[in-house]
Amino acid sequence: MTQTYEDFSKYGKEFADSGLKSFASLSKGAQAIATEAGEYTKKSFEAGSAAAEKLLSAKSLEKAIEIQSDFARQSYESFVTEATKIGDLYAELAKEAYKPFESIVAKAK
């Protein structure tokens, strides 16, 4: 009986420690994702502002269409790159959050 209580107490402590480590990983990962999203937003706004200035200085309709097409292409490429980065950050976040529980899951098997 005493051994069972000690085992239960030990596993409870391990689980609590793992939960705290997992929470720390989640906080760190969420901060990285927020930072990356903020940087992308800033770059996107700057690119949009630069494109608007170029459009206003265009001398012909053809030049304006060319500027708009270039901006759309660059915006799409930038978005795809950023979406991939953020997706990778989410995958890494999930892996890091699960790591503290791996040993507990392995013991349960």
N, C-alpha and C positions, 0 to 999 in steps of 0.2 A: 504494500500500500504506500509506504513511504517512498519507495523507488518510483512508483508511478507518479506520485505528486512531484517529485524532483524532476522527472523527465518532462512532465507537462509544463512545469515552471520554466525549464530550460528552453523548450520549444517555444513557449510564449515569449520569452525574452528574445530569442533569435528572430522570431517573426516581427516583433516590435522594432528591433534594430534594423531588420531588412526594410521594413516600411519607412523608417526615417531616411535610410540611404536612398530608397526609391524616390521619396518625395524630394530629396535634394537633387537627384538627377532630373526629375521632372521640372523643378524650378530652373535649373541651369539650362535645360533644353528649351524651355518656353522662352527664356530670356534671349537665347541665341536666335530663335525663330522671330521674335519680336524685333530684335535689332536688324536682322536681315530684311524683314518686311519694311521697316522704317527706312533703311538705306535705299531699297528699291523704289519706294514711294518718292523719296527725294530725287533720285536720278530720273525717274519717270516725269516728274513735274518739271525738272530742269530741261529735259529733252523736249517736252511739249512747249515750254516757253520759247526755247530756241527755234523750234519749228514755226511757231506763230510769228515770231519776228521775221523769219525768212519769208513766210507767206506774205506778210505785209509789205515786204520790200520787193516782191516779185514784179517784174515789168510786163509779163505776159501771162495769159491763161495757161499756155503750155508749161511755162516755168513753174507756175503755182501747182499744176497737176503733178509735175515731176517732184516738187518738194513734198507734197502731200503723200505721194506714193512711197517716196524714200522714208518718210516719217512712219508711215503705216508698217512698212517692211521691218524697219529697225525696232519699232515698238513690239511687233509680234515676236521677233527673234529674242528680244530682251525678256519678254514675258515668259516664253518657253524656257529660256535659260534659268530664270528666277524660279519658276514653278518646279523645275528639276531640283534646284538647290534646296528649296523649302521641303520638297518631298523627301530628299535625302536627310534633311535635318529631322523630320518627323520619324523616319525609319530609325535613325540613330537614337532619338529620344526613347522610342519604344524598347530598343535593345538595352539601353542603359537603365531604364526603369525596371526592366525584368531581371537584370543581372543579380541584384541582391537576393532574389527569390529562387535562383537556380539551385542553390545548395539545399534549400528546404524541400523543393520539389523532388530533387534527386533522392533525398533521405526518405521521402514518403513512398517512393516506388519500391 
